[in-house]
């Protein structure tokens, strides 16, 4: 089993609260008492040893970017497509997935996972090639959401889209030339939102396999939004339709 290093207070606390195996936790010997006590309490509940070490030791493990806390944990496990459907069914909800077409920035992926968790998405689908995977940088950017949102890594996005269509999931792409305003999104149906690469957008073949496209109306000088910002707006539109005020 591969191992990963998790860095920072919140990501470490989240992994200690998750089902993932944690092998050890190391904290700075001069870490403030309040934070140290939080780590000790969470680690004790999971039966994990906490080691107090010097700054030099932590620096050597993380190139100096550790915030005084690191954990050695079981490597990230990818989910299957079936896992996503099972999660939706267990919540008695229509599937709500996010498909990322060659997102390369770990900070974008981390932010998308964070919003996916907040809006009730059942999982994120990413390609194996030409895209960032589940890394420590992604974990840090997600502030712990990586522990709760299933991520499926697939060989071919187009083939995966076809599989989803066979199971009656509508595929909605995002494009500045999108056919409909994003505010027309229907939150009641089974849906997968496709978010494109930071620079190129959605690839031509993937776009051709979308059922329809939506756009984010803009009146400013900049023609597009950051991928994580755009996806957040779209996910919250689905959330707004699925969980209206008063329910």
C-alpha positions as CSV (number, residue, x, y, z in Angstrom):
1,X,0.0,0.0,0.0
2,X,1.4,3.4,-1.0
3,X,1.8,6.1,1.6
4,X,1.1,9.9,1.4
5,X,2.1,12.8,3.6
6,X,-0.8,15.1,4.7
7,X,0.3,18.6,5.8
8,X,-1.4,21.2,7.9
9,X,-3.8,21.3,10.9
10,X,-7.2,21.0,9.1
11,X,-6.2,18.3,6.5
12,X,-4.6,16.2,9.3
13,X,-7.6,16.6,11.6
14,X,-9.9,15.6,8.7
15,X,-7.9,12.5,7.8
16,X,-7.8,11.5,11.5
17,X,-11.6,11.7,11.4
18,X,-11.9,9.7,8.2
19,X,-11.8,6.0,7.5
20,X,-8.4,6.1,5.9
21,X,-5.5,4.5,7.7
22,X,-3.1,6.9,9.4
23,X,0.3,5.5,10.2
24,X,1.7,8.3,12.3
25,X,1.5,12.0,13.1
26,X,4.4,14.3,13.7
27,X,4.1,17.7,15.2
28,X,6.6,20.5,15.8
29,X,8.1,20.3,19.3
30,X,7.2,23.9,19.9
31,X,3.7,23.8,18.4
32,X,1.2,25.9,20.4
33,X,-0.5,24.0,23.1
34,X,-4.1,24.5,21.9
35,X,-3.3,23.1,18.4
36,X,-1.2,20.3,19.8
37,X,-4.0,19.2,22.2
38,X,-6.4,19.1,19.3
39,X,-4.1,16.8,17.3
40,X,-3.4,14.6,20.3
41,X,-7.1,14.2,21.0
42,X,-8.0,13.3,17.4
43,X,-5.0,10.9,17.1
44,X,-5.8,9.2,20.4
45,X,-9.4,8.6,19.3
46,X,-8.0,6.8,16.2
47,X,-5.2,5.0,18.1
48,X,-2.4,6.8,16.2
49,X,0.9,7.7,17.8
50,X,1.9,11.4,17.8
51,X,5.6,12.3,17.6
52,X,7.1,15.6,18.7
53,X,10.0,16.5,16.4
54,X,12.3,19.3,15.5
55,X,11.6,21.9,12.8
56,X,14.6,20.5,10.9
57,X,13.0,17.1,10.8
58,X,9.7,18.4,9.4
59,X,11.5,20.6,6.9
60,X,13.4,17.6,5.6
61,X,10.2,15.8,5.0
62,X,8.2,18.6,3.4
63,X,10.7,21.2,2.0
64,X,9.7,23.5,4.8
65,X,6.0,23.7,4.0
66,X,4.3,21.9,6.9
67,X,2.6,24.3,9.3
68,X,4.1,22.3,12.1
69,X,2.0,19.2,11.5
70,X,2.3,16.2,9.1
71,X,0.7,12.8,9.0
72,X,1.8,9.7,7.2
73,X,-1.3,8.0,5.8
74,X,-2.6,5.4,3.4
75,X,-2.4,6.5,-0.2
76,X,-5.5,8.0,-1.8
77,X,-7.9,5.4,-3.1
78,X,-9.9,6.2,-6.2
79,X,-13.6,5.2,-6.3
80,X,-15.4,3.4,-9.1
81,X,-18.3,4.8,-11.2
82,X,-20.6,2.4,-9.4
83,X,-19.6,3.9,-6.0
84,X,-20.9,7.3,-7.2
85,X,-24.3,5.8,-8.2
86,X,-24.4,3.8,-4.9
87,X,-23.8,7.0,-2.9
88,X,-26.7,8.8,-4.7
89,X,-29.0,5.9,-4.2
90,X,-28.1,5.7,-0.5
91,X,-29.2,9.3,-0.1
92,X,-32.3,8.7,-2.3
93,X,-31.2,11.5,-4.6
94,X,-30.7,11.8,-8.4
95,X,-27.0,11.5,-9.4
96,X,-25.1,14.7,-9.3
97,X,-21.5,14.3,-10.7
98,X,-18.7,16.6,-11.8
99,X,-16.6,15.7,-14.8
100,X,-13.3,17.5,-15.1
101,X,-11.8,17.5,-18.6
102,X,-8.0,17.8,-18.1
103,X,-7.9,20.1,-15.1
104,X,-4.1,20.5,-14.4
105,X,-3.9,22.9,-11.4
106,X,-4.0,21.1,-8.1
107,X,-5.4,24.2,-6.4
108,X,-8.3,24.2,-8.8
109,X,-9.0,20.5,-8.2
110,X,-8.8,21.0,-4.4
111,X,-11.2,23.9,-4.6
112,X,-13.6,22.0,-6.8
113,X,-13.6,19.1,-4.3
114,X,-14.3,21.5,-1.5
115,X,-17.3,23.0,-3.3
116,X,-18.5,19.6,-4.4
117,X,-18.6,18.5,-0.8
118,X,-20.5,21.7,0.2
119,X,-23.1,21.4,-2.5
120,X,-23.9,17.7,-2.2
121,X,-22.3,16.4,-5.3
122,X,-21.9,12.6,-5.3
123,X,-18.5,12.5,-6.9
124,X,-15.9,13.9,-9.2
125,X,-14.6,12.2,-12.4
126,X,-11.2,12.9,-13.7
127,X,-9.0,11.5,-16.6
128,X,-5.8,9.5,-15.9
129,X,-3.8,11.4,-18.4
130,X,-3.1,15.1,-18.9
131,X,-4.7,16.0,-15.6
132,X,-3.8,16.4,-11.9
133,X,-4.6,13.4,-9.7
134,X,-5.1,13.2,-5.9
135,X,-2.0,14.6,-4.5
136,X,-0.9,16.2,-1.2
137,X,-1.3,19.7,-2.9
138,X,-4.8,18.8,-3.8
139,X,-5.5,17.6,-0.3
140,X,-4.3,20.8,1.2
141,X,-6.3,23.0,-1.2
142,X,-9.4,21.0,-0.5
143,X,-9.0,21.6,3.3
144,X,-10.1,18.1,4.0
145,X,-12.9,17.6,1.4
146,X,-10.7,15.1,-0.3
147,X,-11.6,12.7,2.5
148,X,-15.4,12.9,1.8
149,X,-15.8,13.3,-2.0
150,X,-15.3,10.1,-4.1
151,X,-13.0,10.7,-7.0
152,X,-13.1,8.4,-10.0
153,X,-10.1,8.2,-12.4
154,X,-11.0,7.0,-15.9
155,X,-9.1,6.2,-19.0
156,X,-11.4,7.9,-21.4
157,X,-13.8,10.7,-20.6
158,X,-15.9,10.3,-23.7
159,X,-16.5,6.6,-23.1
160,X,-17.4,7.4,-19.5
161,X,-19.9,10.0,-20.7
162,X,-21.5,7.4,-22.9
163,X,-21.8,5.0,-19.9
164,X,-23.5,7.8,-17.9
165,X,-25.9,8.5,-20.7
166,X,-26.9,4.8,-20.8
167,X,-27.9,5.2,-17.1
168,X,-30.0,8.3,-17.9
169,X,-27.6,11.0,-16.6
170,X,-27.8,14.2,-18.6
171,X,-24.4,15.6,-19.6
172,X,-24.1,19.4,-19.4
173,X,-21.0,21.1,-20.8
174,X,-19.8,24.6,-20.0
175,X,-18.8,27.1,-22.7
176,X,-18.8,30.8,-23.2
177,X,-20.8,30.1,-26.3
178,X,-23.1,27.8,-24.3
179,X,-26.7,27.4,-25.7
180,X,-28.4,28.2,-22.4
181,X,-27.9,30.5,-19.4
182,X,-26.6,28.5,-16.4
183,X,-29.6,29.6,-14.4
184,X,-31.8,27.4,-16.4
185,X,-30.1,24.3,-15.0
186,X,-32.6,21.7,-13.7
187,X,-31.6,20.4,-10.3
188,X,-34.2,17.7,-10.2
189,X,-32.7,15.4,-12.8
190,X,-29.7,13.2,-12.9
191,X,-26.9,15.4,-14.1
192,X,-23.2,15.6,-14.7
193,X,-21.5,19.0,-15.1
194,X,-18.5,19.0,-17.4
195,X,-15.7,21.6,-16.5
196,X,-13.0,22.2,-19.1
197,X,-9.2,22.7,-18.9
198,X,-8.1,26.0,-17.4
199,X,-6.8,27.3,-20.7
200,X,-8.4,25.3,-23.5
201,X,-11.8,24.7,-22.0
202,X,-13.6,21.4,-22.9
203,X,-12.0,19.4,-25.6
204,X,-13.9,19.2,-28.9
205,X,-14.8,15.5,-28.7
206,X,-16.0,15.8,-25.1
207,X,-18.1,18.9,-26.0
208,X,-19.7,17.1,-28.9
209,X,-20.9,14.3,-26.5
210,X,-22.6,16.7,-24.1
211,X,-26.4,16.8,-24.3
212,X,-26.3,20.6,-24.1
213,X,-24.1,23.5,-22.9
214,X,-24.6,26.4,-20.6
215,X,-22.7,29.7,-20.2
216,X,-22.1,32.1,-17.4
217,X,-23.2,35.6,-18.6
218,X,-20.5,38.2,-18.1
219,X,-20.4,41.9,-18.7
220,X,-16.8,42.6,-17.7
221,X,-13.6,42.8,-19.7
222,X,-12.2,39.4,-18.9
223,X,-13.8,36.7,-21.1
224,X,-13.7,33.8,-18.7
225,X,-13.6,32.7,-15.1
226,X,-11.2,30.5,-13.2
227,X,-12.2,26.8,-13.5
228,X,-12.9,26.4,-9.8
229,X,-14.9,29.6,-9.7
230,X,-17.0,28.7,-12.7
231,X,-17.7,25.2,-11.4
232,X,-18.6,26.6,-8.0
233,X,-21.3,28.8,-9.5
234,X,-22.7,25.9,-11.5
235,X,-22.7,23.5,-8.5
236,X,-24.4,26.1,-6.3
237,X,-27.1,26.5,-9.0
238,X,-27.8,22.8,-8.8
239,X,-27.8,23.0,-5.0
240,X,-30.2,26.0,-5.1
241,X,-32.7,24.0,-7.2
242,X,-32.4,20.8,-5.2
243,X,-32.6,22.5,-1.8
244,X,-34.8,25.6,-2.1
245,X,-35.4,27.9,0.9
246,X,-37.9,26.5,3.4
247,X,-37.1,22.8,2.7
